[in-house]
Amino acid sequence: MSNNSGSTDNNLRVLVAEDHPANQRLVLAILKPHGYEVTLVETGQEVLDQWRENEFDLILMDMQMPVMDGLDATIEIRAREIASGRPRTPIAMLTAHAMEDHLTQTMAAGADHHITKPVSPSNLIAGMEETLVRAMGNGSGSAKATSS
């Protein structure tokens, strides 16, 4: 499933991995007015397929999805980046899980940031910006939670 929102204010290509229809609508409603080019998928396997075929400036990754969860998809992306020499793709784990052990799992998987649901427009955009800063700053994926 793919939705291209055009590029009025921002030309960032964002891969959104979210399996819940209400959360999909919310994220798209937040990102569309900002002009992000959005590709929407529902499973971790679809994330890998899209990532392999396309370049994205940022991935918003739900932690729990069918087929393959966000943690496993992130681990696989990081392994493939290393194996192929492909530049690191910034990844923000987008999840309702806000406990310290979830943040630790996010960091261990290689995500750059942890954005807690439910998201507000300001919280999501700020979390995306923080993800990009962290990914460009050190490339080591130091995750930290952003909540609404």
N, C-alpha and C positions, 0 to 999 in steps of 0.2 A: 504494500500500500504506500503510495507516495503523494505528497502534497507540496507543490512548489508555490511559495507565497510571493514570489517576485523579489524585487530588490529596490525598495524606495529609499530607505534610510541606511540600510546595512546589507552588505553582500556576503555575509558569513554563511557558509554552508553548514547546516546543523542536521545531524542524524539524531532523531528522537526515537528511542526504544521504549515503548510504553504499551502494555497490553490492555489496559482498562479504558473503555470508550470515553468515560467522563473525564479522565485525566488527559486523554489524547485531545479532546475538545478544548480543555482548559489551556494546555500548553500551546496549542495552535492559536487560540484566541489571544494569548499573550505575545507570541512571537510574530504573528502576521503583521500587526500594525508597525512593527519595527523593521519590516522588510527582509527578514531572514529567509534564506532558501532552505526550506524544511523538507526532509525526507522522513517519513514516519514508518516504523516497523513495529512488529508486535512480539518478536522472540529474539533471544540471543543469537540463534542461528541466522536469522535475517540480518542482524547487525553485522555479523561476520561476512555474509554474502555481499551486502551493500558496501562495507568497508573495503573489501577485496577489489570491487569493481569501480569504486569512486573515491574521490578525495573529499574529506570533510574537515572543516576548521574546528569542529567541536562535536562531541557525542554526549547527549543527555541519556544516561543509561538507567533504566529502572532496575532495581536490585533483584526483584522476583518476577520472572516471566516464565511462560511455558517453554518447553523444548530445551532451552539452555538459559540459565539465569544470567543476570548482569555481571556477577562476579566472575563466573566462568568465561563469559564472552570477553571481559576486560583482560583476564589472564591470557587468553588466547591471542587477543590483539597485541598485547605487549610482547608475547613470545614471537609472533610473526614479524613485528617491527624489528626486533633484535636480529632474527634470522635473515631477514631480507635487507636490512640497513635502511628501511623506510623511516622517514621522520616520525617522531612521536605525535600521535593524535591526542589532543586534550580531551579528557573524559571526566564528566561530572556524574557521580552516582546520584540519581534522583529517586529518593525513597522515603517512605513513611517511617523507616527504621532509624531512630535517632539515639539509640543507646550507644555507650562507649564501645562495646564489642562490635557493633555494626560499623562504626567509624574505623576501628582497627581492621576489620575485614576489607573495607573499602580501600584502605591504604595498602594493605598486603596484596590485594589484587592488582594494584597499579593505577587506580583512579587518581586524578589530580585534586578532586574536590568532592564534597558530600553535601548535597542540597536536600534539605528535609521537606517532605510534603506534609500538609498541603502547601502549595506554593501560592504566593501572591505575585502580581506583576513585578513589583520592585525587588522582591526576594529572588525570583528566578533570574531576572536580568543581572542583578548584582552577583549572584552565584555563578552565572556564565562568565561575567567579566573576571571574577576572582579565579575561575578555572583557567582562563586564558593567561592571566598574569602568572599563576603558579607554574603552568606548563612551560611558558617561555622563560621564566626566571631561573629554574634549575633543572628542569627535565626529569627530576627524580620522583615526581608525584607525591607531594606532601599533602595529604588530604586533611581537610578541616571542614566542619559542618557549618552550613549557612541555613538558618531557619527563619520562618516568617514571624 
